[in-house]
Amino acid sequence: LYNKITKIEQQLENYRDEITQMNKAKYRFSNIVGKSSAIKQAISMAKKSAYTDSSVLILGESGTGKELFAQSIHNSSARRGNPFIKVNCAAIPDDLLESELFGYEEGSFTGAKKGGKIGKFEAADQGTIFLDEIGDMPLNMQAKLLRTIQEREIERIGSTKTKKIDVRIIAATN
């Protein structure tokens, strides 16, 4: 029994390490290449934002490295040791977006997992959430997101309780 428990604890630790690695930002400002005055100015502004806890909106055309900037800001901030959760708002179907962002309680809808599920905001607690392609998010979800930004709390689908969260939001859109 002792050997089985030790083996299970070791597997659990391996899974935790794997999850931690999956939710880590890997890029830094040194990974951003470019010598133009525009890129230097953008890096300078991003470095300044890294020292604050404010929400950040990154604007730029597709493929210009918005996520690189988001990860660099996170890795230069006081939150660098905590999760960096990436969400592509355009890739998640509208009817699933709320449950992905805020989570849900057990039995809140047909097919809900037993025990419920935490959302991306809860997973990012104490860290940073990167909302990519936020401009493609439906308007009703933008209103719910605004409440989360203002109140710093979330409410899972099917729950009557709110939960305080401490998350820095970095959003990007073209």
C-alpha positions as CSV (number, residue, x, y, z in Angstrom):
1,L,0.0,0.0,0.0
2,Y,2.9,2.4,0.8
3,N,4.5,1.7,-2.6
4,K,1.2,2.3,-4.4
5,I,0.6,5.6,-2.6
6,T,4.2,6.7,-3.3
7,K,3.8,5.9,-7.0
8,I,0.5,7.8,-7.1
9,E,2.0,10.8,-5.4
10,Q,4.9,10.8,-7.9
11,Q,2.4,10.6,-10.8
12,L,0.4,13.5,-9.3
13,E,3.6,15.6,-9.0
14,N,4.5,14.8,-12.6
15,Y,1.0,15.9,-13.8
16,R,1.3,19.1,-11.8
17,D,4.7,19.9,-13.3
18,E,3.3,19.2,-16.8
19,I,0.3,21.5,-16.2
20,T,2.6,24.2,-14.8
21,Q,4.8,24.0,-18.0
22,M,1.8,24.2,-20.2
23,N,0.6,27.4,-18.5
24,K,3.8,29.2,-18.6
25,A,4.9,32.1,-20.8
26,K,8.1,31.3,-22.6
27,Y,9.0,34.5,-24.5
28,R,10.8,37.5,-23.2
29,F,11.5,41.0,-24.6
30,S,14.9,39.7,-25.8
31,N,13.0,37.3,-28.2
32,I,11.4,40.3,-30.0
33,V,13.5,41.2,-33.0
34,G,13.4,44.5,-34.9
35,K,15.4,47.7,-35.1
36,S,12.9,50.2,-36.3
37,S,11.9,53.1,-34.1
38,A,8.3,51.8,-34.1
39,I,9.3,48.4,-32.6
40,K,11.6,50.0,-30.1
41,Q,8.9,52.3,-29.0
42,A,6.4,49.4,-28.7
43,I,8.9,47.4,-26.6
44,S,9.6,50.4,-24.4
45,M,5.9,50.9,-23.8
46,A,5.3,47.2,-23.1
47,K,8.2,47.2,-20.6
48,K,6.6,50.1,-18.7
49,S,3.3,48.3,-18.6
50,A,5.0,45.2,-17.2
51,Y,5.7,47.1,-14.0
52,T,2.1,47.9,-13.4
53,D,-0.9,45.6,-12.6
54,S,-3.1,47.3,-15.2
55,S,-5.0,45.6,-17.9
56,V,-3.3,45.9,-21.3
57,L,-4.8,46.0,-24.8
58,I,-2.4,45.1,-27.6
59,L,-3.4,46.2,-31.1
60,G,-1.8,44.9,-34.3
61,E,-2.4,43.0,-37.5
62,S,-2.5,39.2,-37.5
63,G,0.9,37.6,-37.3
64,T,2.7,40.7,-35.9
65,G,3.6,39.0,-32.6
66,K,0.9,40.2,-30.2
67,E,1.3,37.1,-28.1
68,L,5.0,37.5,-28.0
69,F,4.4,40.9,-26.4
70,A,1.9,39.5,-24.0
71,Q,4.2,36.8,-22.8
72,S,7.1,39.2,-22.5
73,I,5.0,41.6,-20.4
74,H,4.0,38.7,-18.1
75,N,7.6,37.4,-17.8
76,S,8.8,40.9,-16.8
77,S,6.0,41.4,-14.2
78,A,5.7,40.5,-10.6
79,R,3.3,37.7,-11.7
80,R,6.0,35.9,-13.7
81,G,6.0,32.8,-11.4
82,N,2.3,32.4,-11.7
83,P,0.1,31.0,-14.5
84,F,-0.1,32.5,-18.0
85,I,-3.4,31.3,-19.5
86,K,-4.0,31.8,-23.2
87,V,-7.5,32.0,-24.7
88,N,-8.2,32.5,-28.4
89,C,-11.6,34.0,-28.2
90,A,-12.2,33.5,-31.9
91,A,-11.5,29.8,-31.8
92,I,-14.1,29.0,-29.1
93,P,-17.7,28.6,-30.2
94,D,-20.0,31.4,-28.9
95,D,-22.1,29.0,-26.9
96,L,-19.1,27.5,-25.1
97,L,-17.2,30.7,-24.4
98,E,-18.9,31.5,-21.1
99,S,-18.2,28.1,-19.6
100,E,-14.6,28.1,-20.9
101,L,-13.9,31.6,-19.3
102,F,-15.9,31.3,-16.1
103,G,-16.4,27.6,-15.5
104,Y,-19.5,25.8,-14.4
105,E,-21.1,23.9,-11.5
106,E,-22.1,20.3,-11.6
107,G,-25.5,19.7,-13.2
108,S,-25.7,23.3,-14.6
109,F,-26.4,21.9,-18.1
110,T,-26.7,18.6,-19.9
111,G,-23.2,17.0,-20.3
112,A,-21.7,19.1,-17.4
113,K,-18.8,17.2,-15.9
114,K,-19.3,15.7,-12.4
115,G,-17.9,18.2,-9.9
116,G,-18.1,21.0,-12.4
117,K,-15.1,22.7,-14.0
118,I,-13.0,25.7,-13.3
119,G,-12.8,28.3,-16.0
120,K,-9.8,30.0,-17.5
121,F,-10.1,33.0,-15.2
122,E,-9.9,30.8,-12.1
123,A,-7.0,28.9,-13.6
124,A,-5.2,32.2,-14.1
125,D,-5.8,33.4,-10.5
126,Q,-2.6,35.2,-9.2
127,G,-1.3,35.2,-12.8
128,T,-2.2,36.6,-16.2
129,I,-4.9,35.7,-18.7
130,F,-4.2,36.5,-22.4
131,L,-7.4,37.1,-24.3
132,D,-6.4,36.9,-28.0
133,E,-8.8,38.1,-30.7
134,I,-11.0,39.7,-28.1
135,G,-12.6,41.9,-30.8
136,D,-14.3,38.7,-32.2
137,M,-16.0,38.0,-28.8
138,P,-19.8,38.3,-28.9
139,L,-21.1,41.6,-27.4
140,N,-23.0,39.8,-24.6
141,M,-19.8,38.1,-23.5
142,Q,-18.0,41.5,-23.6
143,A,-20.5,42.8,-21.1
144,K,-19.9,39.8,-18.8
145,L,-16.2,40.3,-19.2
146,L,-16.5,44.0,-18.3
147,R,-18.1,43.0,-15.0
148,T,-15.2,40.6,-14.3
149,I,-12.7,43.4,-15.0
150,Q,-14.5,46.0,-12.9
151,E,-15.4,43.8,-9.9
152,R,-12.5,41.3,-10.0
153,E,-14.9,38.5,-9.5
154,I,-16.4,35.7,-11.5
155,E,-19.6,33.6,-11.2
156,R,-19.6,30.0,-12.6
157,I,-22.5,29.0,-14.7
158,G,-25.1,27.4,-12.5
159,S,-23.7,29.0,-9.3
160,T,-25.3,31.7,-7.1
161,K,-21.9,32.6,-5.5
162,T,-19.3,34.9,-6.8
163,K,-15.6,34.2,-6.4
164,K,-12.9,36.9,-6.0
165,I,-10.0,36.6,-8.4
166,D,-6.7,38.3,-8.8
167,V,-5.9,38.2,-12.5
168,R,-4.1,40.6,-14.8
169,I,-5.8,40.8,-18.2
170,I,-3.9,41.2,-21.4
171,A,-6.1,41.4,-24.4
172,A,-5.2,41.6,-28.1
173,T,-7.1,42.3,-31.3
174,N,-6.5,43.3,-34.9
